[in-house]
Each structure stands twice: as structure tokens, then as C-alpha cells.
Amino acid sequence: MMILLPLVAFAFAWSMGAHYTGACMGMPYATGSIRLRPALALMAAMTFVGALLFSHRVLVHVGHGIVGGGLGAGAATAVIGVAFLLTT
């Protein structure tokens, strides 16, 4: 289960990145306001900066505020897997 957890987490992160990139840059790209490569470069840079600067508080809140006790690898994989299925 420990091997599956990072794979499911990576798939979930990839899915969220693809979803929100489309939501943020879909309309500007469709109207011709921005070309494809600059849109992808901008979203990649902003996603990296956001993860670098703001993800720690989210991790602390989820890890200690919501989950509380220790969540085993199997339960964590199930939680992330369900979140992945609900957001894909």
C-alpha cells in the first residue's frame, strides 16, 4: 500500500492541475487573448509558486486539523483515491 499511495497522490495532483489550468486559461485561450505555450508556462509557474508558498498551511490543516490521529497508508490511499475520482 505504501507504493500505491505516492502514485495515487501524484495522479490526484496531476488531475487537479489539469482541471484548474483548463478552468483558468480555457477562456483566455479560446478567445485568442493568449497563445497555448504562454498560457501553459504561466500556469506552470503560478502552480509552482502557489505550491511552494502556500501548501504548508494546507498540509498542516489537513494533517492535524481534519484527520487528527494517524491515518494509515491504506486509509490515506482510499481518501486520496476517492478525492481523485470525485474531481476527475
N, C-alpha and C positions, 0 to 999 in steps of 0.2 A: 504494500500500500504506500510505502514511503517513496517508491519510484514513481507511482502514478500521481501523487499529489503535485509535484512541480509541473508535470505535463498538463494536468487539468488546470492548474493556476495559469500557466502560460497560454493555454487555449482561451481561457476566460479573459485574460488581459488583451490578447490579440482581438478577440471578438468585440470587446468594449472599445478598443482603439479604432477598429474599422467602423463600428457603428457611429461613434461620435465624430469621427472625421467626416463621414458622409453627412451627418446632421449639420456640422458647422460649415463645411465647404461645398456642400451639394448645390445650394442656391447660387452662391457667387460663381461657381464653375459653370453652372447651367446657363447663367445669364451672360457669360463671357467676361465677367469682371476680373477673373484671374485664370491663368492657364493651369493645366494639370500639375506640372512639376513644381512650380512655385507654391501651389496650394498644398501639395504633399510635403514639401520642405518646411513650410510654415507650420503645418500641423505636427510634423515630427519634432520640430524644435520646441514648440509650445508644450507638447505632451511630455517631452523630456524634462523641461524646466518645471512643469507642474508636478511631475512625479518626484523630482529632486527636492523641490522646496516644500511641498505640501503633503506628501504621502505619509510622513512620520506620524502626524497627529491622527490621521485616519487609522493607521495600523494600531496605534495605542488605544484609540477609542474602541475599535472592533475587538482587539485582543484582550483588553482589560475591562472595558465598559459594557460591552454587549455579551461577549462569550463568558467572561468571568473566570471560571475554572479552566483547567487544562482540557483542551479539545484534542482527542487522539487523531492520528493520521487518517484513520478510516472515516471518522465523522467530519473532519475538515475537508477531505476529498468529496464526501457526499454534499456538504454545504456548497462548496465551490462548483461542483458539477451541476447542482440544481440551479444555482445562480446563472451559470453558463447557459443552461437550457432555457431558462426564463427570459434571458436577454438576447438570445440569438434569433 
